[in-house]
Amino acid sequence: LCSARCGLALVLHVSLFVAYALRVSLSIAIVAMTNGSHPHSWSGSAPRGSYPGFSQDVSGKQMQITERRFPGSAPVYNWSAETQGIILSSFFYGYGLTQALGGYCSGLFGGKPVLGSGLLLSSVLTLLVPRAAELGMSFLIGLQVLLGLAEGVIFPAQYTLWAKWAPPLERSRLMNIADAGCTFGTFFALLVAGIICQSLGWPFVFYIFGGIGCAWCLCWFLLVYEDPAHHPWINAGEQEYIVSLLAHQGSSHGCSLPLVAMAKSLPLWAITIACFCTDWLFYMLLTSMPMFMSNVLHFDLRENGLLSSLPYIGNGLGHILAGLLADFLLARRVLGTAAIRKLFSALGMLLPAVFLVAVPYLGCSSTVVVVLLTLALTIISMTGAGININHIDIAPRYAGFLLGITNTFGIVAGIIAPTAVGLLISQDLQTGWRNAFFISAALNLFGLIFYIAFGSGTIQDWAREDTAVQ
């Protein structure tokens, strides 16, 4: 627990925590920035500086619906629902463009400077959001695209770091501890941003989150080192332990990449397809579950304040527990690396798919449906010890670049899935939701079969150290 690699996991956990808090801050603050509170009634006539809302006590019980008022100095904009959708979605267009580029640059210059620069730029851009909103919608959209570009390099750079720091028998736990920062950061932002909007005004959401991000970047550059060999305070035994275990995989890639060999690699295609399918289900559930509970189950989310946070808590804890269990099985040699990756991918993809197929037949029991959907979002985190880490298993030298490629496909799935759900339910509500769940389940089953058939846990020939180049 006092090792340098465990310290890196905690530092990365906080870094991803901050990154996701920055990422979702506008999604929360936009409620206070506009003159309405409901996504389908943005053009309502709420008084300037206020919006209708509800409050809850710490036990989660519903209290009297009241009108929340914001400080009068905070401006309110008359943006339509379509305009807000464009503003919020503009982040993902930038985010998808720098995934592969971030992985490539981190392989050339190192994961530490690329991740730190991306997080610092994201923090600075977050500080500028209030000013961009004052200048006009187009400036805010452009700023969101830049924010997506900056955050797009963070995940690929993290994988480049872990390829140099994580021993094979500890990869699952270390990387999943770091990744849990994403969901905990989202949960924290959802919890705190509303309070800040109500007490200080929505601009302070960006000032506080952006300021914290800038301060944390100083800690990042002071505490993190590119690899064990350059760490000045690492224990000599730990340094030798890590270096000896990772010596076989070679150094980071140079300027050239074996793109043709990558394109022909079935294990890489297996990971890519599985990532697309599981991200489809994940984003479909995350974005559409509240709508399903409202439209089909007629379930009032205000009856339990904890309900909306359960998926985030479950997903974060699931990441950590799955990582610990996967490494335990590897250390005990119960299964090999490839079998462990396929087992956890199977559990993380198959069980949520089964839950989705069961949901349309349990419409009379809203509580059971909510439990199943929450379990689906929790169990899908097991893929973090499966397909997500498999990038480093098959190609540690190119892990950041490969993560950028597969993550780009995942982002595309995240954009298409909610749109597909909207098209399906616009025709017929009950049938549309059933078809949406069945399609997501079928995609996950297809991706799982392809991954089990062609996935691998060993370093590929094209990913080994190129002696001629070295």
N, C-alpha and C positions, 0 to 999 in steps of 0.2 A: 504493500500500500504506500510505502514511502519511496518507491522507485521513480526514476525519471520518466519512464514510459507511462506509468499510472498518472503522474503529474501532467504529462502531455494530454492524456485522455480528459482530465478534468479541465485543463485550459481550453481544449477544443470544445468541450461541453458548454462552457460559458460563452465561447466565441459563437457557436451555432445558436445558443440561447439568444444572444444579442442580435445576431443576424436575422433571426426569425421575428424577433420583436420589432425590428426596424421594418421588416418586410410586410407585416400585417398592420402596422400602425395606421396607415391611411384607411384600410378597410374598416377600422373601428371609428376613427375620428371623422370620417366622411358623414356619419350620422349627424354629428354636431355641426359640420360645415354646411349642411344643406337645411332647407326649411321643412324637412319631414323626417320621419323616423322609420317608416316601413318601406321595404324595398319596392312595394307596388304602389306607394302613394307619396313619391318624393315631391310631387308638385302640390302637396297639401298646403294648408293655410296656417301652419303653426306660427306663433309670434316670433319675431326676430330675436335670436339669442336663446331660443328654447326649443324643446321637442317633447312630444308625449312619450312617456316611458313608464317603467315599473321598477319598483325597488324590492329587495329581498333581504331578510335577516340572515344571520350566519347559519341558521339551520336549514335554509333553502325554502322555507315556507313562503307562500305568496302573501304579499302585503297589498295595501290599497294602491291602485294605480294612480300615479300622480304626474304632474308635469315637471320635468327637469328643466331648470333654467341655467343658462350659461352666462358667464360674465359678459356684460354688454359690449366690451371692447373687442370681443372676438367676432369677426365678420361672418355673415351667413350668405351662402351663394344659392342662386335659383337654378340649380342644375337638374335637368330631367333624369329619369331613370336610365335612358339610353346613354346620356352623357357620362353619368357615373360609371356605367358599365364599361365604356371606352376608357375612362381614366384608370379604373382598377385593372382592366385586362392588359393595358399597355405595358405593365411591368413584365409580363410573361414573354412579350415579343423580344425585349432586350435580354431577358433571362435565358431564353433558348439559344441566343446567338453566340454567347461566350462560353458555353459549356465545353465544347471540344477545344476552343482556343485557350481556355484556362488550364485544361489538362496538358496541352502542348507546352505552354509557357512555364508551367510549374515543373515540367520535365527538364526544361532548359535552364531555368533560373532558380529553381527550388520552390518547394511548397510554402515555406515560411514567408518570403517576400510577396508572393502572389496572393496568398490568402490574407495576409495583413494589409496589403494595399487595397484589395477588394473590400475588406471590412471598413477600413478607414474612409475610403471614398463613399461607401454606402452611408456611413455616419454623417459625413459632411453634407451629402445630398439631402439626407433627412432633415438636417437643420434648415435647409433652404426651402422646404415644402411650403411653409406659410407665405413666404415672399413670392414663390412661383404661383401660388393660388391667387394672390393679389394681382399679379401681372396678367393673368388670364388662363383660361382652360388649356390653350395650346402649350403654354409654358409648363403647366403642371403635367401634362401628358408627356412632354419631352423629358421632364425631370424623372418621371416614373420609368421611362425607357432606359435612361442612364442608370437609374438605380438597379434595374434588372440586369443591365450589362455588368455593373460592378459586382452584384451578388452572384452572378453566374459562374464566376471563377472560384468561389469558395469551396464547394464540394469537391471538384476535381483536384484542387490543391491539397485538400485534406487527405485524399487517397494517396497522393504522391508522398506525403509525409509518412503515412502509415506503412507504406511499402519499405521505408527505411527504418522504422521504429518498432513495428509489431512482430514479434516472433510468431511463427505459424500456429503454435498451440494457444496463443493468447489474442489472436486477431479478433475473434468474435466478441469477446468481452470488452476489449479496449475500444474498438470501433463503435460498438453499440452503446457504450457509455457516452461516447462523444455524440453520437447521432440522437440520443435521447434529449439532448439540448434543444433540438428543433421543436418537438412537441411541447416540452415544458416552457420554452420561450413563447410559443403561440398562446398557451394557456395563461401565462403571466400577463401578456399583452392584453388579452381579452378581459382579464380581471382588473387590471390597473388603469388601462387607457380611459375607460368610462368614468372612473373616479376623477382622473385628472381633468377630463373635459368638463365635468360638472363643477369642480371646485376652482380650477384655475383658467379654464378655457382651452379649446382644442389646439391652439398653436403650441401650448406647452407640452403636449404629447410628443411632438417632433423635437422640441428643444431639449426635453429631458432624455428621451430615448437616444437622440443624436449625440447629446453631450456625454451620456454614459458610454456610447459606442466609441467616441473619440478617446475617452479616458482609458477604456479597456484596450484599445489598440496599442497604447504605450506599454501596457503590461505584456501584450502579445510579443512585441518586438524585444522586450527585455527578458522574457522568460523562456521563449521557444528557440530551439536550435534545430538546424536542418537535419542532422543525423547524430547518432551517439558519438561518433568519432570527434565531432566538433563541440560537444557539450563540456563546458569547463568544470562542472560540479558533479558529474555523474560518477557513481561508484565504479571502480575499475572492474570489479567482478560483473556488474550488470552490463557494462560496455562490452566486455569480451563475450558475454553470453549472447547479446543481441547480434553483434557483428559476426560471430561464428555461425549462428543459425541462419543468417541472411546472406552469407558470403556467396552461396551458390547461385543467387539470382542475378548477379551483376549490378552495374550502376544504372543510373537513370539514362534515358535515351538521349541521343544528340539531336542535331537538326533534322535528320532524315528519319522517316517512319516507314515500316513495312506495310504500307496501306493495302497493297494487293493481297498479301498474305492474310492480313486482318479480314479483308472482305471475303476471303475464301474459308475462313475459320468457322466451322460449325459450332464449337463451344461458345465462341463470341456471339454468333447469331442466336444460339439458345438463350444466352443471358439477355440479349437485347429484346427478343420476343417476349420472354418472361417478364422483363421489366415493364414493357409496354402494357401487357395484359394486367399485371398486378396494380400498376399505377392507374389504369382505367377504372378498376374496381375501387381503389382507394379514393380517388378524386370524385367518382360518382357518389360514393357514400358520404364523403365529407361535405360535398356541396348540396346534395339533394336530400339527405336524410331529414332535415328540418321541414322541407317542403312536403315530403311524403307523410310525415307524422301529422302535419297540419291538414293537408288535403284529403288524405285517405283515412287516417285514424281519428281525425278531428281531436287531436291531442294538443292540449295547451301546454307549451314548454314552460310557461311561467309557474306551473304547478310544482315544479321542482327545479330550483336554481342550479343544482348540482348536475342535472341531466346533460346539459350542453357541454359540460367540461369532462364528463366521463370518458369519451373517446380519446381525448388528449392525454388524460392521466393514464388510461389503460394502455395506449400506444407507447407512451414513454417508458412505463414500467415493463411492458412486454419486450421492448428492445433490450433492456438491461438483463432481464431474466433469460431471454433467448440466447444472448451472448454468453452468459455464464454457463448455461446448460450445454451449448455446443462445444465450448472449450473443455468442459468436464468430460464429455464423451470422447473427444479427440485425445485428451491426455490419458484417459483410461484405455485407449485403443479399442473401444467398443465398435467403432466404425472408422473407415478411412475418410479422408478429406472430402472426396467427391460424394461419398454416401451421406455424410453429414450435411453438405450443402443441399443435396437433393431432398433429404428428409425434412429439413426445416423449410425449404421452399414448398414442398408438398403440403405440409401442415399449414403454412401461411397462405397458400393459394386455394387449397381444396376445401378446408373447413369454412372459410368465409363464403365460398361459392355454394356450399351446401346450405348454409344459413340463408343466403339470398333466395335460393329455390324454395325454401320452406316458408319464407315470409308471406307470399301471396295467399297461402292456405291457412294463415293464422290471423287474418284480419280482425276476427272477433275478439282477440286477446291483445290489446294494445301493449300491455306490460311485457308480455312475452316477446312481441315484435321488437320493442325497444331494447330489450336485453340481447336479443339475437343480433341486432344491428350494431350495438355497442361491442359485443363480443367479436363480431366480424372485424371491426376497426382495431380491436386489441390484438387479435390473433394474427392479423396480416403483418404485424410487426415482426413475426418470426422469420419473414423473408430477409430481414436484416442480417441474420446469421446464415443465410442461404445465398440467393442470387446476388445480393448487394456486395458481399465480401468476395465472391467468386472472381471478381476482376483481378484482385491481387493474387489469387491462387494460380490463375492461368497465365498472367503476364504482369509480374510485379514491376518491371521496368516501364511499362506503359499504362499502369493502373489509372493514373489521373486522366490521361487522354481517353481511355476506354470508358471510364465512368462518365466523361463528358459526352461521348457518343450515345451511350445507353440512356443517360439522363435526358438528352434531347428528345429521344423517342418517348420517354415518360412524360415530358412536358407536353408534347403533341397529344398524347392520350388524355392528359389533364384538361386540355382545351376542348377536345372533341367530345369527351364523355358527357359533360353537363349539357352541351348543345344537343347531343343525341337524345338525352332524357327529355329535354324540352320538346323536341319534335315528336317523340313517341306519345307523351302524355297530352299533347295538344289535340290528338285525334280522339282518344278515349281514355279517360282517367284510369279506370281500373285495369283495363287491358294494357294500356301504355306502361303503367308501372310494372305489371307482371312481365311484359316483354323486356323492359329495361333491366330488371333483375336477372332474367333468363339469359339475355345477351352477355351481361357482365360475367355471369357464372360460366357460360360456354367459353368465353374468351380465356378465362382463367384456366379452365380445364385444358383447352388447346395449348396454351402457353406452358402449362405444367408438363403435359405429355411430351412436347417438343424438347423441353429442358431436360427431362429425365432421360430421353433417348440420346441426346447429343451433348449434354453438359459434361464438364470435366473438372477435376480438381488438381491436375498436374500442369506444370509449366509447359506451354506449347513450344514447338521447335522455333517458330518465328520470334518468340519472346525471350529466348535464351541470349546470353551474352555473345555479342558478335566479336569474335576474337580478332578478325581483321581490322575492325574499326577501333577496338580497344588498343 
